[in-house]
Amino acid sequence: MLINLSNHPSALWSAEQTEAAHRQFGEIVDLPFPNVSPEGDNMYIEKLAEEYINIIVHKHFSNPLPVVHIMGELTFTFSIVRLLHQYGFTCVASTTKRNSVEKNGIKTSEFKFVKFRRYS
């Protein structure tokens, strides 16, 4: 099982990313990424990470443990990955290639999924 903790619901992933997730991890379960306040301090981040740890551990604790796909605000991501590792979870990020095009002074970027990479 893959728990998708990101701002990108799996229903909107590319076919390549969805197929890779199913092949590597099986079922995909979406857990929306929290709206992390830019005003929050370190204690706020730690408390928020602990809230999400409780959600993941209590709702999804099984054997084998699910893998957690985490993409989002960096300080929260760091905190929750650290805590999940303490519980024995494997955490992954999705990697992409960016293709940027500038036309009439407007830059647009297109992202193509490459692979899932473990946080270590």
VMD Tcl script that draws the C-alpha trace (Angstrom):
set ca {
  {0.00 0.00 0.00}
  {1.12 3.55 -0.77}
  {-0.21 6.43 1.34}
  {-0.08 9.55 -0.82}
  {0.50 12.49 1.56}
  {0.71 15.34 -0.94}
  {-1.22 18.16 -2.57}
  {-1.58 16.01 -5.68}
  {-4.42 13.45 -5.45}
  {-3.49 10.18 -7.12}
  {-6.52 10.50 -9.41}
  {-4.67 13.38 -11.11}
  {-1.33 11.57 -11.49}
  {-0.01 10.65 -14.91}
  {-0.56 7.12 -16.16}
  {3.18 6.47 -15.71}
  {3.16 7.51 -12.06}
  {-0.03 5.57 -11.29}
  {1.29 2.42 -12.96}
  {4.62 2.67 -11.13}
  {2.84 3.13 -7.79}
  {0.56 0.12 -8.34}
  {3.44 -2.04 -9.56}
  {5.73 -1.14 -6.65}
  {3.31 -0.65 -3.78}
  {-0.17 -1.96 -4.67}
  {-3.18 0.06 -3.52}
  {-2.93 3.87 -3.31}
  {-4.65 5.72 -0.45}
  {-4.78 9.54 -0.57}
  {-4.21 11.55 2.60}
  {-4.41 15.28 1.78}
  {-1.35 17.31 2.75}
  {-2.09 19.82 5.51}
  {-2.27 23.54 4.86}
  {0.94 24.47 6.70}
  {0.87 28.04 8.01}
  {3.96 30.06 7.07}
  {3.54 31.84 10.41}
  {3.94 28.64 12.45}
  {7.02 28.07 14.58}
  {8.95 24.84 15.18}
  {6.54 23.70 17.90}
  {3.62 24.19 15.50}
  {5.37 22.00 12.89}
  {6.17 19.28 15.43}
  {2.58 19.23 16.71}
  {1.19 19.05 13.17}
  {3.59 16.23 12.30}
  {2.52 14.31 15.42}
  {-1.16 14.75 14.45}
  {-0.45 13.22 11.05}
  {1.63 10.44 12.59}
  {-1.42 9.52 14.69}
  {-3.63 9.47 11.60}
  {-1.21 7.28 9.65}
  {-0.35 4.91 12.49}
  {-3.92 4.43 13.74}
  {-5.68 4.20 10.38}
  {-3.05 2.47 8.31}
  {-0.87 0.46 10.66}
  {-0.64 -2.99 9.19}
  {1.83 -5.69 8.39}
  {3.61 -5.02 6.14}
  {3.69 -1.30 6.84}
  {2.51 0.90 3.98}
  {5.00 3.12 2.17}
  {4.32 6.85 2.55}
  {4.71 9.16 -0.47}
  {5.41 12.64 0.93}
  {5.67 15.82 -1.11}
  {5.01 19.28 0.28}
  {6.14 22.05 2.60}
  {9.73 21.28 3.52}
  {9.86 21.67 7.30}
  {6.71 19.61 7.83}
  {7.96 16.99 5.39}
  {11.29 16.75 7.23}
  {9.57 16.39 10.60}
  {7.07 13.74 9.54}
  {9.63 11.70 7.59}
  {11.85 11.66 10.68}
  {8.94 10.47 12.86}
  {7.72 7.90 10.34}
  {11.21 6.42 10.13}
  {11.11 5.98 13.93}
  {7.96 3.85 13.48}
  {9.62 1.79 10.75}
  {7.82 3.28 7.74}
  {9.51 3.70 4.38}
  {9.00 7.17 2.90}
  {9.35 8.09 -0.77}
  {9.26 11.20 -2.95}
  {8.31 11.33 -6.61}
  {10.97 12.61 -8.98}
  {10.26 14.45 -12.20}
  {11.95 16.00 -15.20}
  {10.99 19.61 -15.78}
  {10.63 21.00 -19.28}
  {10.40 24.79 -19.22}
  {9.27 26.84 -22.20}
  {9.32 30.62 -22.41}
  {6.98 32.30 -24.87}
  {6.25 36.03 -25.02}
  {7.95 36.52 -21.63}
  {5.79 33.88 -19.93}
  {7.51 30.79 -18.62}
  {5.57 27.57 -18.28}
  {6.83 24.27 -16.90}
  {5.75 20.74 -17.63}
  {6.71 17.92 -15.28}
  {7.18 14.28 -16.35}
  {7.26 11.57 -13.67}
  {10.52 9.59 -13.54}
  {10.49 7.39 -10.40}
  {9.84 7.13 -6.68}
  {12.96 7.74 -4.54}
  {13.36 6.78 -0.87}
  {14.04 9.32 1.82}
  {17.11 8.01 3.64}
}
mol new
graphics top color blue
foreach p $ca { graphics top sphere $p radius 0.5 }
foreach p [lrange $ca 0 end-1] q [lrange $ca 1 end] { graphics top cylinder $p $q radius 0.2 }
display resetview
